[in-house]
Amino acid sequence: MLVKKLKEKLIRGETVYGSLFQHAVVPAMVESIPENSLDFVIVTPEHTTLDLAEFLPLRYALKSKGIVCLARTHSRDAADVARVCDTFDGVVVPYVETYEEAQQLAAAAVYRPLKGIVLEKALKKGKFVNQKTADYIEKKNENTLFIPMIESVPGIENLEKICSIPGVHAVFVGPGDLTTNMGIPGEYDNPELIAAIQKVIDVANGQHVAAGCWFGTTQQALRTIRQGARLVVYANDGLMLTHAMQSAFGELRKG
C-alpha cells in the first residue's frame, strides 16, 4: 500500500521527498529518522563494496515507519530489474537512454512475471493472454515503482517517448554522469545543466510524469524544486551526517 500511495501522490501532481542510503544497513538507525521528513529512500551500493541484499533489513525497518524503499540496480538487465522488484518496493535504473531499452526495463518491473513472446505481444499490441492475466499483472505490480535515470544527452533527447511508457511514473536525473556526458563534469551550478534539468522537468510534466535530480546541498535542491521538480532526492546518509556534524561542532568550537 505504501508504494500505491506514493504513486497516487505523483499522479496527483504532488511533490515527494527522499534521499540516498549508501552506507546505512543497520535497521535500528531508522528510529532516528524524523517524522514527516522522508517519503522514500533509494538504497544504492553504487560507490561502496556493499551488496543490495545487505540493505534488506533496512527495507523492512523503513516500512515500519511508512517510508518506501527503492533500490538502484548496478545493471540495466531486465532480469535484474525484475529480481529487485520482487524484493524491494521498486527500482531505480541507471543510464536509460532509448525508448526501446526503457520499455523493456519498465516491463520487467511492472509486467512481471510475463516474459518472452507473451510479453512482446503485451508491449506491442497491448494484449494479454486474457482478462484474468491482465488483472493478475495489474494487481501483482500495483505496489511497484519504476524510475529510469536520465544521465546522458541522448536520454534527454528521447525523454518524451520514455515518459510515454506505461509504468513510468517518475524520472530521475543523475547529475554526475550527465555533466560528464555534457562536457562540464561536476559543474552542478553550470547554466547548461540547469537548463537541461528544466527541459527534463518540462518534458516529463507534459507527460504527467514527475521529475527530479539528486543534489547534495539544500540550495541546489531548492533550485530544482523552484524549477518544478516533484521527485526531490537530497544528499545521502553520509553527506547528511557530515552536514550535521559540521554545523554542530563548528558552532561548538566557536565557544
N, C-alpha and C positions, 0 to 999 in steps of 0.2 A: 504493500500500500504506500510505502514511503516514496518509491520511485513514481508511482502513478500520480501522487500529489505534486511531486516536483515537475513532472511533465505538464500537469494541468496549469501550474503557475506559468510555465514557459509559454504554453498555448494562449493563456490569457494576456500575455504581454508583460508579466511581472518580471522583476529582477531577482536573481538568486545569487547567493554568495558562498564562495568556497575557498579552499586552499589546497596546496600540495603537501602530502606527507611523504618524505623520502627516507626518514630515519626512524620514526616512531613506530615501533611494533609491539610495545607493551600495552595491553588493553587498559591497564589501570590509569594511564595518563588521560584517558577520555574524561575522567572525573574533573579534570582541570579546565575543560572547555566551557566557557561561559554560555549560559542560556541565550538563545536568540542571536548567536554570532554566526554559526555555520549552517548552511542548508545542505552542503555536500563536502566531501573530501575526495580528492583524487590521490590514491596511493600509487607511488611510482618509484621503482628501484633503478631508474634510468642512470643516475650518476653514482650508484653505490654497488656493492657486491651482493646486496640482498636479492632474494627471490620473491616473487609475488605471493607465494604460499606463506611466507613469514608474516604477511600482513593480515592473514585470515582472522586471527583472534581480535585484531583491531576492528575489523569489519563488523563483527558481532557486537562488540562494545559500542561502536558508533550507532548501530541500530537501536540499542537500548536508550540512546539519547535522541533518537529521532533524526539522525543525520545519515544521508545517503552516502554509500561508499562505492565510488567508481574506481576502476583500475586502468592504468595506462599500460598498454602492451609494448613489448620491445619490437615486435614484428608487425607486418601488415598481412599476416597469413590468416585466411578466413577460418581455418580450424582453430587457431589460437584465440581468435576473437570469440568464437562460439564457446570455447572452453572457459574463457574468463567470464563470459556472461552466465554460464551455468553456476558460477561460484560467487561473483560479486554482483552489485546492483546494476552494473552497466560497464561500458568500456569506452576508453578514450584512445583513439588510434592515431599514431604519429604519421606525419608527412603524406597525407592523402592528396593526390594531385589530379586524378582524372575521374570523370563521371563513371566509367565502367568499373574502375577499381572501387570507388565509393559504393557503388550499387552492390557489388559482391560482398563487401565488408559489412554493409548495413544488413544485407540479407542473412549473413551468418549470425548477426546479433538478434534481429527481430523476426526472422522467419525460421529459426532453428526449431526442430531438427531437420527441416527439409534440406535435401541435397540432390545433386545430380540433375537428371532430366526433369524431374518433378519441380525442382526449384527453378530451373531455367524457364519452364512454362509459366510459373507464377510470376517471374520477373518480366518476361517478355509480353505475356498476354494478360497478366493479372488474374489467371485462372488457377484454382486449386483443384485437387482431385474431386472434392465435393464440398458442400457447405459444412459438413461435420469437421473436416480437416481445417477449413478456413477458420471456423470458430475456435477450434483447439489451438491453432497457431496464435490467434489473437489473444486468447486467454493466457496461454503459457508465457507470452512475451510482453504482456501489458506492463509488467514491472521491470522492464529492461530499458536502459537508456543507452543510445549510441551517439557518440560525439566524435566526428572526424577532426583532426588537427590540420589547420591550414598553415603551412610553413614554407611555402615557395610561391614565386610569381605565377607559375602555371596553375597552382592551386587556386589562387585568386581569380585568374582568368576563367577557370572552369567552375567557379563558385555557384553561379546561378543554377546550373544544371545539378550540381552536387546537392544544393539545398532543396531541389525539387523531388529528391528521392524519398519515398515513404520510409519513416523510421528515423529520419534525421531531424531532431528537434533543436539541436544547437551545434555550433561550430566554434572551435577554439584555436586562436592564433598563438603559435609558438614564436615569440619574437627573436629568440636566439638564432634559430635556423633561418627564419625569414630575413632578418637583417643581413645575415651572411649571404643568403641567396640573392639579395638585392645589391650587394657590394658595399654595404655600410655596417659591417659586423659589430654587434654590441652597441650600436648607437640608438638607444631606446628613446631618445628625445629628438631624433632627427625628423624634420618635417616630412621627409619621404615616407618614413614608417608611419607617422601619424596619419598621413593621407591614405596610405594603404589600409590601415585599420579602419578608417572611416568608410572606405569603399567596401570592406568586408561587412561592416555593420549595416550599411545601407542596402547592399545586395541581399544579405540574409533577412533583414526586416521585410524586404519586398516579397520574400517567400514565407513570411511568418515563422522564421527561424531565429532563435536567439544567437547572438554572437558575443564574443569577449576575447580578451587577451591576458596572458599572465604578465604581471609586473611585480617587482619586489619592493616598491615604495608606494606609500599611500597617495603621494602626489600623482604618480603615473597612473595608478589605478583609478583615482578620482577623475583624471582627464578622460579615460576611456568611458567611464560612466557618463560623463557630460557629453561624450560623442554619441551616446546611445547604447552602449554595451549593456546587455542584460544577463550575461554569464560572467560574473566577476570572480576571477581566480587570483587571489592575492598571496604573494610570498610562498613560503613553505615552513615546515616545522623548525628547521634550523635557523632560517632568517628571522622568524618571529622571536625565537629565543635570543638571538643576537640583538635585535632591536630593543627587546625588553631589558636586557642586561645593560646595554649601553645607556639607555635612558635612566635606569635606576642608579647604577653605580657611577655614572657620570655626574648625576646630581649629588649623590652621597659624598663623592670625593671632593666636591667643591666645599663641603662643610656647611 
